[in-house]
Amino acid sequence: MVRFNKRTPQDIMNYIADSDDESDPFVGRRVEFLDGKVDEALQNALSLQNQPQLFDKIIGRLQQHADRTLRVTRPIRPQPVALNLFVDKSMVSFPSFFGSCRKNIALLHHLQRYAACYVAYKAGYFQKRSRKKRKSRTNKNTYRQEVPSGSGMGPATIKTFLAGCHPSMSHLFEAFQRARITGEIHLRTLALRSEENLRVYLMSGGIAKTPLECEALVQGFAQI
């Protein structure tokens, strides 16, 4: 559990206020995406459920760091240096909350996942996926039409699913095979899990190696 390390929430809010650059249009601004689910997960990880104002300030600063360090036009996976810089800036800004995240892997994943989802949001990815999902509701066979005929238990099904993720997760084909996810029935069974349960399964099972891979797969399963 992340603790304040003898600094009260008010101390930290004062710190944020003192260090805000009023000329920066991103300071204090907060955008919400994925119905606030990623925000809620991070808020719970920081034990700030009862400190919404403080959490809003933290999120505003995290989004500022993401805007300054990450390229919206590129997936996060090819940006390991930029992602590390985002984490480092977050640790410096909020040592009481993120100072231990290099050792606290669960917290690090929450922070990296937030950055990945924020960049995807700024790139318009979630809006595109939402439109695709609404379209699929008018045709229940949309996903099946993308699956090659007769491939219910074949590798073509998995390859089609992975290639359809954004960004493409085709490089995870071998990981899916090792996990014995080999056909459409397996994909549909996993799609029935809750998003958080699915994230735990993908990360703990070594199927997804990074938060971006995990989030791309979760969003892919949501379209099934």
Beta strands, then each sheet from edge to edge (+ up, - down):
end
